[in-house]
Amino acid sequence: MSAGSEINKNSFFLPQYLFQLWEERRTGKLIINPGPYEKVFCLVKGELTAVKKYFPEQDFLNWLIEIKKIHPPLRLNRQLLGSEEIKSALAVLIEHGFLPAAEAFELVNNFLAARLTDYFPLMESTGEFEEENFKKEEIILKGIFTPAVVLEGIRKISRLEDFSPLLPGENDLVLRQVPPYSSQLGLRPTEIYIWNLLPTPKTFGQLLEESWLGPTETKKIILGLKCLRLVDFNQNSPEASDSSRATVVDLGKSLTSFNEKSSFIHKYMAKQLGPVAFNLIKKCYLEIQEYLDPIFLNLELESDGHFEPRAMLRFSLNELGSKEKKALLRGFDEILAAELFLVKKNLGNQQEEFLAASLKKIGEPQ
């Protein structure tokens, strides 16, 4: 291991840590169980990627036999792999007709995802991440969308009771998040169902009671959504948070505060990226709009980054019912969270952290 290259060596819940590496767009080696039995997984900008010099060919062959994709005699297999003319096991499989080329490449990604998610049922994994840049010719094929790997691995967890420390308490609030990548995840109908039960925050106990999926499946889905930051938890009661906020806060002032923050983000991005900043923010808003309350169809994004309510909404802001007020306040938070993620994606972690700290200085309505 090269000096100064290690960024993390710790015990962690692998799905959460993997997603963090994806968010931070890390490139390098994720080493699980460092030592004689370690497994190495390569990431390129946070995506699980097959890299030639770290690809475990013998493990790949064993896995193919395990899933009954190939059935070569072991003697013949050793003879083929000993050939000097063909250097890789993958080329052997293709050249000698064991697998079509397209299917072989697809199986490479499936193998990496399957081997990595083997560690997901563990509450804690030990590992380290080492930065390393890979040459283009070393990369076998394009990386896998890491959030999809995380989600698929969580779905396979069976002993859910082992993960109770990662789940909210009965009285903790569960809050829905709408990051820009949410539309790319390919959520299953059951996962969309749970996510749609949270247009406004509710306690975990309420969610379990309302869900038609039963407590075990609901908890598993919430664990997966949490790992992907599609939900968050808050230890406040609903009466002490959104309800009181919705009844006390002047929505006109809330809209003004929200617009000051959104315009600040636009101005900051425009300074760094130029005119393309508005197009990025507009695209981000359109992607999350389908997940927001329909009331947001009455808010239009203007060229300076602020949101202008249509006349009907502008004149009736403070006459909205409690449910609509909560939806509007929650939507403001979700839009700002999505815009901050956009900054992280395009400008990096440090810029996002600086901007988040700056937004806190913009006063909340009294």
Order of alpha helices (4+ residues) and beta strands (2+ residues): beta-alpha-beta-beta-beta-alpha-alpha-alpha-alpha-beta-alpha-beta-alpha-beta-alpha-alpha-beta-alpha-alpha-alpha-beta-beta-alpha-alpha-alpha
